[in-house]
Amino acid sequence: MMKIRFLILVMVLFLSVGLCAQSDPPLRIELPTAQDADDYHFSLMGKNGVMVFYEGLQLNNDSTEWVMMHYDTNLQKQYAYNIYLSPKAAFRQSYYENGKIYLLYQDVVGKKESPKTYISVVDIKGKKADLHVLENITKFEIANLKAIDGYTVFSIIVDNSYLIYFYNTKTKNLHQFVVPDAAIISEQFIETDTLNHKMLLGLGLLYSSKIAMMTVLETNYDGQLLKVVQLPVYEDYYYNTARYKQIDSSHALIMGTYRLSNSRKSGFYHSGVYILAYDNSVMGYPEFYNYTNLHKKDTLKNGKVKEQSIDLQLLVGDIISNDSCYTLITEVYYPEYNYTSGYYDNSSYYYGGTYNPPQTTFLGYRYVNAYVTCFDKKGELLWDNYFPFSSILTRRLARRVSIYYAPFGTAIFYPYNSNLSYCLINGYETIESTETIPIECLYKKDMVEYSRDLNMYNWYDNKFIISGYQQIINNSKSAKGKRYVFFMNKLEYR
């Protein structure tokens, strides 16, 4: 009886309207779109709500309106207004900080044309935007943007190389960040240390001597280099990724994944996780945890166990934390193919047999499981857990799993295919195994034909947003027909 009662409690945790027959509509936004379009973007603003924006009408040869729609924490529309950009400008990235949204755009132009890059700083309360036009930035598609008090930093990928720019919206000074005698081959993190007024850049650097190093570079907000600190070097270990979490003014943690030097495979494979302290700009010594030794209750008792070179392909998340837990999530996947052998087709009477060669068809990425590894603020392992996926095969490679620290345990969850899957654990103990519930639609008789680009975010406190695109059909008299929508649902963990 206890298990059933607790199961109902857990299943209601995520839904503000319950799981029974729907009597009230869910807290949900639906915005119409064309099939397979990606029209809408948004920026979560904590208790200030959420801003949804999209490209509107082109007014003339020089101006296109972008519609900004502000919704409160109950997903009720408050107001809308327009900002104006070049018709060539395509959205790349956004970042919310202290009542302002920073929007990064770049022109879509031909190969021989030089694109303009734009940063639009939108004042939420003032309902206005300041536009900054940046010249001489190479064409890019992927970007990562951070901002603090008018200072912005963004990284871009150009021909498999990383370029980092600092831009001061007050002085309008643009500065490309260059590391002496080294090329940037990976960007692991860009974080702000507001307590010490610094930026922390976690970069993979390739020096002129062809030596690759994982490095933390400290700068001021304008991008002037203050300090370079390399992660400790070991012959047997290679750092693959790094994530950073500032804990107080003098103490931070760096976590990531590594691989062993005796790996039989070349390429970007992972063997386990590591953690080290970064105190007063001094790098500590890492502890390495091989995946084959994790997800066991006696992990801490084993001490040093012989390392095993396992080769996992991983998606590595950011550090999720509360006051006492600092958790890294890594998701295991592999590419899946369909193989057909060669054969002769003898059906042609006049021309004889035809040989059809063997074929390999890429089906997608198969998600296998996630490792959830939790440390305390000193960097000591508290617990680790193993979370299996339930049959995910997708062509879009993206991080899916997140966690929420509840008073009575840790919830692990991910959205996929119009459903939300989750389990509840307490350290090494599984309190409730994985369950799956549907994501609520707007009307009772709505049927989701397919969903894509589903993501779930911790909005503020115990409130979450789940978003994506859906094709929905409804055969009722009141809402008959098919519709393609961008949607956002508010969910609550309680």
N, C-alpha and C positions, 0 to 999 in steps of 0.2 A: 504493500500500500504506500509506503514511503517513497519508493522509486517512482510510482505513477504520479503521486502528488508533486514530487520534485520535477519530473519530466514536464508536467504542465507548466510549472513555474518557469522553467528554463525556456520553453517554447514561446511563452508570452513575453519573455524579457525583451525581445527585439521589436515587438510590435505594439504601437500605441493604441491599436484598435482591436487587438485580440485575434484569435484564430477561428472563431466560430463564424456563422453566417454573417456576412457583412451588413451591419445595420447603418453605419455611418461611413461616408467616404473617407479614405485614408488621407493623411496630409501629403499631398502629391501635386507636383507641377507637371502638366503635359503641354508641350509646345509642338505644333505641327511641323513636319519636315518632309522632304522628298525621300523616296526609298534610297537607302545606302548613302545618304548625305551626312556630312559632319558640320552642320551649320552652327551649333551652339557651343559656347564656352562659358565657364563660370569661375568665380572666385569665392571661396568660403571666408566669411568675415567674423567668425565666432558669434558672439551674442548680438552683433550688428547685422546678422542675417546672411544673405547670400546675394551676390550680383551675377546675373545671367546676361550675357551680351552676344550679339551677332551682327554680321554685316548686313546693312539695310540697302537703301536705294543709292544709286550713283546720281548725284545732283548735276554734275558737269564734268568737264575733262580733268578738273583738278581736285574734286572733292567727292567722297562717298561718306554717307552717314553710318555710324555704328551705334546701334541701339543698346543702351544700358538699362536694365530692368532690375530694380531693387526689391527683394522679397524679405519679409521679416522672418523670425524664427518659427513661425507657424506656416511658412511658405505662402503667405498672403502678399500679393503685389502691393507695394506702397506707392511707387511712382516710376516713371521712365523718362529718360532724356537722351540726347544724342551727343556724340563727339564726332569729330570729322577728321578723315585721313585721306591720303592719296588713294585713288581707285586701284592702284597696283599693290597696295599694302596688304600683306597676308599675315594673319596672326601666328605668333610663334610660342609665346609663353606669358604667364602672368604671375604676380606675386602680391599678396596683401600684407600691409604692415602699417599699424597705427593710424587707421582711418583713411588710408590711401591705397589704391590699386595701381601697380606698375604694370603696364602692358607693353610687350615687346613685339614689334612688327618688322617685316622687311619686304621690300618690293619684289614682286615676281617679274623678272625681266629675262631677255634673251642672253645667250652666252657671251656676246660681245658688249653688252651693256653693264654699267656699274650700278648696282642697286643702292637705294637709300635705306637706312635702318632708322626705325622710329621707337622712341620711348614716350608713351603717353602716361602722364601721372594724373590719375583721376581722384579728385577730392570728393569723398562720399557725401559729407554733409553739405559742402558747397555746391554740389552737382555741377562741377566744372572740371575741365582737364587742361593741363599744360602739355603742349606737344614739343618734343625735342627731336630734331632731325640730325642724324649722325652720318657722316660721309666716310668713304674709304674703308668700309668693313666688307670683307669678302662674303660672297653669297653662301648662305647656309640654310639648312632645313631643321636641324635639331639644336635646341638651346636650353640652358639651365639659368634661371634668373633669381637673384636675391637682392634685397634692398634693406636699408636701414637709414632712417632720417634723411632721405634725399640722396644718399649715396647708393649707387647700384653697381652690381658686378654680374656679368653674364659670360658664360662659356659657350663656345660653339665648336662644332666638328666640321672640319674642312679637309677633304682628302685623307681621312683617317688620322688627322692631326688635330690637336685641341688648341684653340686660341681663347685667351681670357682678356676681357676688357673691363676696365673700371670707368664709370661715368658719374660725374658730380652734377646733379640737376640744378644746383645753386650757382656754381661757377661755370657750368657747361664745359668743363674740362674732360676730354676723352683720353684715356691712357691705356695702351695695350701692355699687358703684363708679360714681361720677358724674364725667363730664368737664365742667369749667366751660364754659358757653356753647356746648356741642356735643352732638349726638346721635350715638350709635354706629350706623353703618349697615352695618358689616361687621366680623367678627372674623377676622383673618388668622392669628394665632398667639398662644398663651400659653405662655411658656417660663420655666423657672427658671434663674437664674444663681446656682448654689450657691457659686461662688467669691467673689462679692460680696454674697451673701444678698439677692438682689433677684428680683422678678418682672418679666418683659418682656412687655408687651401690644402686639401689632401690630394696630391698629384703623383702619378707615376712619371718619373723623369728618365730620359735616356741621355746619358752624358756623351761627350765627344769620344770618350774612351770606349764607347759601346757598352758601358755598364748601366744597367737599369736599377733604379732605386725608388722605393716607396718613401715619400717625403712629405712633411708638414711644413708649409711656408706661412709665416705670419706677416701680415701687412697692416698698415693703417687703413682707414675707410677709403682713402684716395688711391690705394694700391701701391704705396711705397713699401718696398720690401724691408722688413725689420729683422727677420730671423729665418734660418733654414735649419730644420731638424730632421734627420733621417731616421727611419725605423732601424732597429738593430739588425745587423747582417748575420745570417747563419748559413752554412754551406748546405744543410739538408732542407731548408725551408725557403719557399718563395711566397711573398705576400701577393695575393691576387686582388683583394679588395680591402677597403678601409672605410669605416664610418666613425663619426666623431660626436661626442656628447659632452657639453660643458656642464659641470655639476655645481661648482662655485667659482669664486674669483681665482683660485689657485689650483683647482683640481678638475681634470677631465679624463674621460675614458675613450680609447680607440679600440674598436672591434672590427673584425673582418674575417675573411677566409684565406686559406693558404693551400699550397700543394707541395708535395714532397719532390725532391730532386731526382729520386729514383723512379719516377712515374714512367711507365712504358709508352704513354701517349704524349704526343706533342699538342700544343694548343692550350686553351684556357680551361683547365680542369681543376677540381677542388678536392682536397682530402679532409678538411676539417675547419674549425674556427679557432681564432686566437683573440686574446684581449691583453691590453697593457694600459698602464697609467701614463697620463701626460700632465705632470705637475710643474707649475711655474716655468713652462716652456722647456722642461727637461723630460726626455723620453725614458720611460721605464723599460723593464724587460718583459717580454711577452710570455704568456702561458698558452700552450698549444693543446687543443682538444680534438683528437681524431674522431671522425664520425662513427667509426666502428666501436669506439669506447663510450660514445654518448648514448643517450636514452636508456641508461641503466641506473638503478638505484644505488649501486655501489661504485659509481664513477669516482667519487672523492676518495674512497678507500683504496682504490687500485694503485694510486700513485702513478709513477711513470710506467706505462705499458708500451710494449714495442709498437712503434708506429707502423701503420699499414697504408700502403699507397693505393688508395681507391680513387677512381677517376669519375667524379660527378660533374655534370653540367648544372649550374645553379643560377637562380635569380636571387640577388642579395638585397634585402630590404634595408630601411633605415632603423636606427635604434629607437625603440619605443620604451618609455619610462614613466614611472611614478616616483614617489619619494624614496623608495627602497629597492626597486627592481629596474634593471636595464637589460632589455631583451633584444636579441638579434634573430630575425627569421630568414631562413634560406630555403628556397623551393627547388626541388629536384625535378628535372625534365629531360626528355631526350627526343630528338626528331624521329618521326615514324614514317616508314615508307611501305609502299606496296610493290612487290616484285612479281613480274610475270616472266616465265621462261620463253625462250624462242620456240617457234613451231612452224611447220609447213602447212600452207593452205592449198589443198589439191582440188578445190571446187571449180577451178576454171577448166573447161573442157578443151578450149582452143590453145591456151597459152601454157598449160602445164601448172605445176605447183609454184607457189610463191613463199619465200621464207620471210617470216616476221621475226625480227630480232627481239631479244629480251628487253624489257622496259622497266625502269624504276620511276615510280610516281611518289612525289612527296605528299603525304597525307596531312601533316601538321605536327604540332608539338604535343607530346603526351606528358602530362603532369603526373608525377609519381607520389611524392610526399613532401612534407615540409619539416625541417628541424627547427624547433623553438628552444633557444638557449638563453637562460636567464642568469645574470650576475648581480652582485650587490655593488654598492658604490666604491668598494675597495678593489673590485675586479675579481672577487672570489665567486666560483660557480655555486649558485643556489640550487638550480635544477635544470633539467633539459627534458624535452618531450618530443615525441614522434607523431606527426599528424598526417595520415594518409589522405590522398585525394580520391574522389569517387568518379572515375572515368571521365577525365577532362582531356579532350583532344581539340586543339584550336590552332589556327594559323597565325594568331596574334600572340606574340610572346610578351607577357606583361606580368608584373608582380600582382598577386591576388590575395594573399593571406595577410590578415592583421589580427591584433589581439586587443582585448579590453580587460583592464584590471578591475574586477568586481570585488566587493567586500568579502565574498565567500569563495573566491576562486578566480581563475583566469579563463576568459572566453576566447576561443580561437575560431575565426570565421572567414568565409570567402563567398562572394556571389558568383554564380555561373548559370547560364542557360535559364534565366527567369526564376531562379531559386536562390535561397540563402542556406548554406551549409555551415554548421557550427558544432562545437563540442565544449564542454566545461571541464577544466582540470584544476587540481590543487597541487602544484608542484609535480611530483612524479605520479600522483594518483589521478586516474580518470574518474571524475564524478559522474559525468554523463557522456556516453559515446556519441559519435557524430549523428546528428539529425539534419534533415533538410525540410525547409518550409518554402512555399511559394512567395514571391514578391507581389504584394497587393497591387491591383489595378484600380482604375477610377470607378468602374461600374461592375455590378454583380456578375453580369454575364460576359464580361470581357474574357477573351481567350488569346493568349500570347502565342503567335505563330513562330516568332523567333526574337531573340535579344542579342545585342552585341555591345561591345565596349563597356561592360558593366564594371563599376568601381564602387567601393564603399569607403567612407571616410569618417573618422571621429571628428565631428563638427565642433562641439564644445561640451564640457561636462560629460554626461552619459547620453548625449544626443548624437545621432549619426545621420549621414546623408548617403543614400545609394542612388547612383545615376547611370544613365546609358540610353540606348536607342532601342525601340521596340516596334514590331509590326503586330497590330492588334486587330482582331475581328470581333464583332458583336452582332448576333442575330436577333436581338430583342427589338421590339417596335420603337422603343424610345431612343436607342443609340445604334441603329442598324448600320452596318457597313464596315469597311476596312480603313484603318488609319495607321500612318507612320508617325512616330512621335519621339521627341527627346523628353525624358522624364527625370524627375527627382522625387524620391520618397524620403520623408523624415521618419526615422525610427528611434526608439528609446529603449535603453537597457535599464530595467528596473525590476 
